[in-house]
Amino acid sequence: MPPLPKGIFITGTDTGVGKTVITAALAWALIQAGKKVAVMKPVETGTGLPGLTDTEFVETVLGTKYEPGDVCIYRFRDPLSPLAASTLTGIKIDTAKIEKAFHRLSTAHDTVIVEGAGGLLVPIREDYLMADLASDLGLALLVVTRPGLGTLNHTALTIESARMRGIEVIGVVINRFPTSPGLAELTNPDLIARMTGAPIVGVFPSDPSLSVEEGRAGCIRELARPAFAPCLGGTFDFREFLARLR
């Protein structure tokens, strides 16, 4: 993996794939490596649900605290797409405000990690997708995916869509990898890399003690550094990862 870019856009192959966990874990690993890192989620929906928001969970893990308007420009109570949630409230999302916030953070940090909402083609406005935001911010893409059956298609479609739009894909992170993997989990990492040409830059184990909604960080800090070795100047070896699971 090349040197870490000034900004990273984290997307997922689906809602609920674990973007927030990977965002927090990657940020923690980089901070522990001496990097000054900021995390922003420009548009967050579902803030009216019980428990912590995604932004609050990340700041709990990192021990940081930013003003909400600096890292989460738009917040909506209903768990919908940004377009649907903003339409219900009559608020039109102004992406220029998001860009200004990103550039303010970028000047004060080594890296800014931007977590998208949902997948790459989730609409922010009628004529504007998450992919457009990543492109306008000039960010490389890190794709969070599932380990099991069905992930090949979802991951390949996401990466193909990104590249068709001229967005650089720096790699794939597989989240919630089970402690007792089946054949699909054992074969998917190599197939993803071969099918897409995108490197596997991390595999994050399943951790039952971790919950974003309940604010439980579990073992996220301990698991973060070995999960993201390529981002820290090392290499990722899937066989070594499997050996650590045993």
VMD Tcl script that draws the C-alpha trace (Angstrom):
set ca {
  {0.00 0.00 0.00}
  {1.37 3.48 -0.88}
  {1.89 6.16 1.79}
  {-1.30 7.16 3.53}
  {-3.09 9.96 1.70}
  {-4.13 13.25 3.30}
  {-7.71 12.04 3.39}
  {-9.53 8.70 3.21}
  {-13.18 8.12 2.40}
  {-14.61 5.02 4.05}
  {-17.54 3.39 2.31}
  {-19.25 0.06 2.74}
  {-20.77 -2.55 0.50}
  {-23.99 -2.15 2.48}
  {-25.54 -0.39 5.46}
  {-24.55 -2.03 8.73}
  {-21.37 -3.56 7.37}
  {-19.32 -1.88 10.11}
  {-17.92 1.33 8.63}
  {-17.97 3.09 11.99}
  {-15.99 0.34 13.71}
  {-13.39 0.32 10.95}
  {-13.24 4.12 10.96}
  {-12.55 4.17 14.70}
  {-10.08 1.29 14.55}
  {-8.09 2.76 11.68}
  {-7.99 6.18 13.32}
  {-6.82 4.65 16.60}
  {-4.06 2.67 14.86}
  {-2.81 5.78 13.08}
  {-2.90 7.88 16.24}
  {-0.90 5.23 18.06}
  {1.62 5.41 15.21}
  {2.08 9.11 15.90}
  {-0.25 10.58 13.29}
  {-2.56 13.50 13.97}
  {-5.93 12.21 12.78}
  {-9.41 13.72 12.58}
  {-12.59 11.80 11.79}
  {-15.67 13.33 10.25}
  {-19.05 11.95 9.24}
  {-20.46 14.75 7.08}
  {-24.04 13.47 7.08}
  {-25.40 11.25 9.82}
  {-28.92 9.86 9.90}
  {-30.69 7.89 12.61}
  {-29.47 10.18 15.38}
  {-32.85 9.84 17.09}
  {-32.30 6.13 17.77}
  {-31.33 5.01 21.29}
  {-27.64 4.81 22.13}
  {-24.57 6.57 20.77}
  {-24.40 8.05 17.31}
  {-21.58 6.93 15.01}
  {-19.71 10.18 15.66}
  {-20.05 9.79 19.43}
  {-18.79 6.20 19.30}
  {-15.68 7.16 17.33}
  {-14.88 9.96 19.76}
  {-15.39 7.56 22.68}
  {-12.84 5.16 21.20}
  {-10.33 7.89 20.34}
  {-10.82 10.01 23.44}
  {-11.33 13.09 21.29}
  {-14.03 15.73 21.32}
  {-14.89 18.06 18.45}
  {-17.73 20.47 18.06}
  {-20.51 18.61 16.18}
  {-20.59 21.26 13.46}
  {-16.91 20.68 12.73}
  {-17.11 16.93 12.08}
  {-20.80 16.16 11.49}
  {-22.29 18.92 9.40}
  {-25.78 17.48 8.96}
  {-27.61 15.33 11.51}
  {-31.06 13.79 10.98}
  {-33.15 11.81 13.43}
  {-34.64 9.23 11.06}
  {-32.60 6.19 9.90}
  {-32.97 6.90 6.18}
  {-30.77 7.91 3.29}
  {-29.50 11.49 3.57}
  {-31.78 12.49 0.70}
  {-34.90 11.00 2.28}
  {-34.06 12.24 5.78}
  {-33.28 15.78 4.62}
  {-36.43 15.89 2.47}
  {-38.58 15.05 5.50}
  {-37.10 17.98 7.42}
  {-37.13 20.41 4.50}
  {-33.37 20.89 4.76}
  {-31.31 20.81 1.57}
  {-27.79 19.56 2.12}
  {-25.17 22.07 1.01}
  {-22.03 20.11 0.17}
  {-19.98 23.32 0.05}
  {-20.30 23.43 3.85}
  {-18.99 19.87 4.04}
  {-16.02 20.73 1.81}
  {-15.14 23.76 3.94}
  {-15.25 21.68 7.13}
  {-13.05 19.01 5.55}
  {-10.44 21.51 4.43}
  {-10.35 23.13 7.88}
  {-9.65 19.75 9.45}
  {-7.18 18.83 6.72}
  {-4.96 21.84 7.40}
  {-4.67 20.91 11.08}
  {-4.19 17.12 10.79}
  {-1.98 14.60 9.00}
  {-4.99 12.63 7.82}
  {-8.75 13.14 7.83}
  {-10.90 10.03 7.72}
  {-14.33 10.68 6.24}
  {-17.03 8.09 6.92}
  {-19.82 7.95 4.38}
  {-23.44 7.10 5.10}
  {-24.48 3.74 3.68}
  {-22.87 2.67 0.43}
  {-21.22 4.54 -2.41}
  {-24.39 5.20 -4.40}
  {-26.55 6.41 -1.51}
  {-28.10 9.76 -2.49}
  {-27.28 12.96 -0.64}
  {-29.41 15.08 -2.98}
  {-31.47 14.16 -6.02}
  {-28.47 14.78 -8.25}
  {-25.63 13.98 -5.86}
  {-24.38 10.67 -4.41}
  {-21.87 9.67 -1.75}
  {-19.55 8.84 -4.63}
  {-19.77 12.46 -5.80}
  {-18.77 13.69 -2.35}
  {-15.73 11.40 -2.24}
  {-14.75 12.62 -5.70}
  {-15.27 16.31 -4.91}
  {-13.18 16.00 -1.75}
  {-10.46 14.30 -3.81}
  {-10.33 11.30 -1.48}
  {-9.15 7.76 -2.04}
  {-11.63 5.04 -1.10}
  {-11.36 2.34 1.53}
  {-14.10 -0.27 1.13}
  {-15.49 -2.11 4.16}
  {-17.03 -5.45 3.33}
  {-18.41 -8.60 4.92}
  {-16.48 -11.87 5.08}
  {-19.16 -14.39 4.09}
  {-21.28 -15.57 1.20}
  {-22.44 -12.77 -1.10}
  {-19.55 -10.45 -0.40}
  {-17.79 -11.07 -3.72}
  {-20.58 -9.53 -5.77}
  {-21.18 -6.60 -3.41}
  {-17.48 -5.78 -3.15}
  {-16.79 -6.06 -6.87}
  {-19.79 -3.87 -7.72}
  {-18.69 -1.18 -5.26}
  {-15.13 -1.10 -6.54}
  {-16.20 -1.17 -10.19}
  {-18.60 1.71 -9.58}
  {-15.89 3.75 -7.85}
  {-13.38 3.25 -10.62}
  {-15.93 4.11 -13.32}
  {-16.25 7.46 -11.55}
  {-12.51 7.99 -11.40}
  {-12.23 7.36 -7.66}
  {-9.03 5.69 -6.48}
  {-9.57 2.54 -4.39}
  {-6.70 2.04 -1.96}
  {-7.96 -1.22 -0.56}
  {-10.55 -3.40 1.13}
  {-11.10 -4.11 4.82}
  {-13.02 -7.24 5.75}
  {-14.98 -6.71 8.96}
  {-16.41 -9.12 11.55}
  {-14.27 -12.05 10.46}
  {-15.47 -15.07 12.50}
  {-13.22 -16.97 14.90}
  {-14.34 -20.21 13.23}
  {-14.45 -19.32 9.53}
  {-16.17 -21.51 6.96}
  {-15.08 -22.14 3.39}
  {-16.57 -18.87 2.13}
  {-14.68 -16.79 4.69}
  {-11.45 -18.68 4.05}
  {-11.56 -18.24 0.28}
  {-13.16 -14.82 -0.12}
  {-10.18 -12.59 0.79}
  {-7.99 -14.01 -1.96}
  {-10.86 -13.96 -4.46}
  {-11.70 -10.33 -3.66}
  {-8.10 -9.30 -4.28}
  {-7.89 -11.29 -7.52}
  {-11.28 -10.19 -8.87}
  {-10.89 -6.50 -8.12}
  {-7.15 -5.91 -8.09}
  {-7.63 -4.03 -4.82}
  {-5.42 -5.15 -1.93}
  {-6.80 -6.47 1.33}
  {-5.39 -3.88 3.73}
  {-7.01 -5.29 6.84}
  {-9.18 -8.02 8.30}
  {-10.93 -7.08 11.52}
  {-12.06 -9.96 13.76}
  {-15.56 -10.37 15.09}
  {-15.78 -9.01 18.64}
  {-19.02 -9.77 20.53}
  {-18.04 -7.29 23.26}
  {-18.11 -4.40 20.76}
  {-21.29 -2.41 20.08}
  {-21.53 0.99 18.44}
  {-25.09 1.63 19.59}
  {-24.36 0.62 23.20}
  {-21.08 2.51 23.27}
  {-19.02 -0.60 24.06}
  {-15.54 -0.36 22.55}
  {-14.73 -3.99 23.32}
  {-11.22 -4.92 22.17}
  {-11.18 -2.43 19.30}
  {-7.97 -0.72 20.43}
  {-6.08 -3.98 20.89}
  {-7.28 -5.37 17.56}
  {-6.70 -2.20 15.54}
  {-2.94 -2.13 15.11}
  {-2.43 -5.70 13.80}
  {-5.54 -5.36 11.62}
  {-4.13 -2.43 9.67}
  {-0.46 -3.32 9.27}
  {-0.24 -2.03 5.66}
  {-1.41 1.42 6.75}
  {1.41 1.50 9.27}
  {4.20 0.59 6.89}
  {3.92 -3.17 7.26}
  {2.30 -5.89 5.22}
  {-0.87 -7.88 5.73}
  {-0.57 -11.66 5.65}
  {-3.91 -13.49 5.73}
  {-2.29 -16.75 6.84}
  {-0.71 -15.01 9.81}
  {-4.06 -13.50 10.64}
  {-5.72 -16.93 10.64}
  {-2.95 -18.30 12.86}
  {-3.65 -15.54 15.42}
  {-7.33 -16.55 15.50}
  {-6.49 -20.05 16.68}
}
mol new
graphics top color blue
foreach p $ca { graphics top sphere $p radius 0.5 }
foreach p [lrange $ca 0 end-1] q [lrange $ca 1 end] { graphics top cylinder $p $q radius 0.2 }
display resetview
